[in-house]
Amino acid sequence: MSKKNLNEMSFLDHLEELRWLLVRSTIAILIMATITFFVSDYIFDVIIFGPTSPDFITYRFFCDLSHQLGFADSICVTEMPFIIQNTDMEGQVNILVWTCITAGFILGFPIILWEIWKFISPALYEKEKKHAKLFIFVSSLLFFLGVLFGYFVIVPMSVNFFATFKVSDVVKNQFSIDSYIGMVKTSVIACGLFFELPIIIYFLTKLGLVTPVFLRKYWKYAVIIILVVAAIVTPPDVVSQIIVALPMLVIYEASIFISVLVVRNQKKVNGQ
């Protein structure tokens, strides 16, 4: 049950381990990026540009939901009044490369987690080291759930909002491909990482940097931030905002619960 003596490794040794972590993670991302290159047509046409079609599954879901709630066609999407254009000579080449790298990062995330686990494991108890597979599984699951949430909820709502928002009928929406894909990448990656919050809180609580009391104290501020984000990325209707905000609130509440469990277990170990 004793921790490994961290003094066994010098500061330079830790830097060397960190360097190899980054090298191996980069190689994993590049391998996955190379694989995605061979299916890039599908990634662009079906996945990335899927939310630009009124027939996208999310829009159809909300349309059906609006009918069931008696809102008629109030939140149905019938058209996307914008075009996506490329304005740089090398724009589409750069987009292809960076999109494959982003996809490589998403697909290679479990490998990156494994590398991170190997880096931090010397500071853990022997009992905790046995939970490596559980850590990788849960962390990967949360990340992929966040990516799916970002893609199927945040992205289509953002596309719909920005496509229909206008300051004047004189102005036509012509989005650059950099802007559109940048929004898609930011949404899915940010949501994926946000869904890692329970794991992050677990380790921060283990290190004594975060406590349940702290998380509860700032709960109302977290709720306000989540509601503001939900209001920004969704159309001005309550149903859409609740659908976006609710999973994020659940994630935050789960983080508090995990922090409570960690503190409780630490007290048991210390005989308190």
N, C-alpha and C positions, 0 to 999 in steps of 0.2 A: 504493500500500500504506500510505500514511500516514493517520493518523486525522485527522478534522476537528478543528480547534482549538476545544475546548469553550468557550474564553474569548470566542468570538465572540458568545455569548449570555450575557446577564446572568442573575443569579439570578431576577429578576422575569420575564424572558423564559421561563425554564424553568418557572416557576410557571404562566405563561399557557398554555404548551403542555400542561402537566399538567391544567389546568382544562378545556381543550378536549378532551383525551383522555377525561376523565370525562364531559363533556357528550355527546360523540358516542357513547360506550359506553352511556350511560344511554338515549339515544334509540334505539339499536339494540335494547337490552333491552326497551324499551316497545313497539317495533314488533313484535318477536317475541311479546311477552306478549299484544298485541292479537290477533295471529293465533291463538295458542293458545286464546284466549277462545272462539272460534267452534267449537272442537272440545273444549271443556272436559268435555262429557258423556263422551266417549270417554276422555279423560285420567283422569277420576276412576273411572269404572266399570270400565274394562279395565286401565289401567296402575296407578294408585295403589292401588286396592282389589283388584287381581289377586292379590297375595300373601296375602290373607285367605281364599282358597278352597283347599281341599285338592287341587283339580285343577290348581293352578298348576304350570307346567312344571318348576320347580326341585324341587318336592316329588315329582313323578312320576319325575324323573331320579334322585333319591336313593333312592327306593323300588326302582326297577329295579336300581340299583347295589348296594343291600343284598342283593337276591336273587342277583345274580351273584357276590357275595363270600361268600355263604353265611350272611348275617346274618338271613335270613328277613325279617320285617316290623319289625325293630328300629328302623329310622329312617324308616319309612313314616308319612306324615301322613294320618290318616283324618278328623280333625275339628279345628275351630278354636273352642275353648270360650270365646269372648269376643264382646262386642258393641262397636260403636263408636257413641258418642253425642255429641250436641252439647248443651252446657250453657249457652252464652251466646246471648243474643238475636241479636246481630250476628255470631255465630261463623261461620256458613256463608258469609256474605258476605266476611268477612275471609279465610277459608280460600281462597275462590275467587280473590280478588285476589292474594294472596301466592303461591298455587300457580301462577297464570299468570305472575307476575313471575319465579318460580324457573325455570319452563319457558322463559321468555324469555331468562334468563341462560344456560341450558344451550345453547339453540339459537343464541344470539348469541355464544357463546364465540369462534368463529373471528374474528368482527369485532372483539371486544375484543382478541384476540391481535394482530390487524393494527394496531390503534391503539397497543398497547404497543410493537410492533416499530418503528413510525414514531417513537415517543418516544425509544427507546434507540439507534436506528440512527446518529445523529450520533457516538456514542462508539465505533462499530465501524470496522474496516478496510473499504476499498472491496470487497475480495474477499468479506468476510463479508456485506456488504449485498446481494450478489447471491443469497444463500441465503434470501431472505425467503419465497418460496413454499414451500421445503422446511421452514422453521421453522414456518410456519402449518400446513402439512399434518401434520407429525409431532406438533406440540403438540396440534392438534385431535384427531388420531387417538388419542393417549394419553389425552386427557381423556374422549373418548366411550367408549373401552374401560374407563376407570375408572368412568364412570357406569353402563355395562352391568354391570360386575362388582359394583358396589354394589347395583344393582337386582335382578339375578338370583341373587346369592349372599348378600350381607350382609343385605339387607332380609328375604327369606324366612326365613333362619335366625334373625334377630332376632325376627321375628313369631312363629315357631314356638316359640322359647325362652320369650319373655315370655307367650305365650298359654297355655302348658302349665305354667309355673312357678307354684307357689302355696305359701303358708306354712300354709294350712289349708283344708279342704274347705268351711269356713263362708264363706270369702271368694270372691266371684265377680268375674271380670275384666270390667270395663266401662270400656274405654279412651275417653278424650275424643278427639274428632277432631283437636284441636290436638296432642295427644301423639302420635297415630299418624302424622299427616302430617309433623309435625316430625321424627320418627325417619326417615321415608322421605327427606325432603329432606336431612337431615344425612348420612345414609348415602351417597346418590348423589353429593352435592357433595363430601364429604370424600374419597371414593374417586377421584372425577374429578381433584381437585387433588393427591392423593397420587401418582397416576399421572403427574403432571407433574414428579415428582422428578428424573428424568434431565435435563430441560430446565433446571430450577432449578440443579442441580449444575453443569451446563455453564457457565452464566453466573457462578456463584459461583467456579468454578475459574478462569475467565477473569479475574475481578477479584482473584484471589489470596486469596480468603477461605476457600477449601476446597481441600484437597489429597487425593490418593489415600491418603497415609499417614494422614491424619486419619480418613478414612472407614473404612479398614481397622482402625484402632486401636479405633474404637467400633462395629465390626461386631457383636461379641457382645452389646452393649447393644441394638443395633437388632433383633437376632434375638429377644432376650428380650421387647422391647416388642411386636414383631409377634406372637409366640406368645401373649402375654397378651391382646392384642386379639382374636386368633382364638379363644382359649378363652372370652372373654366373650360374643362374638356368635354362637357356635355351640353346638349341643347337646353334651352330654358324651360325644362319641365321637371317636376318633382320625381317622377318615376325613374328617369335616366340618372339623376343625381344620386338617388338611393342605391341603384344597382351598382354604381361606381364606388360610392362611399362605404357601403356595407362590408364588402370583403376586406377593405383596408382597415376598417375599425376592428374587424374580427382578428386580423393579423396583429394589431397593436394589443388587443386584449389577450391574445395567446402569448405574446411576449411578456406581459405582466405575470401571467400564470406560470410561465417557465421560470421567470426570475424568482417567484415565490418558492417554487420547488427546489431551485438551486440553493437558496438561502436556508431552507428547511433542512436539506440534506447536509449542508455544511455544519449546521448546528448539531445535528446528530453525530457527525464524525468527531466534532470537537467536544462532545459530551455535554452540550448545553441544554 
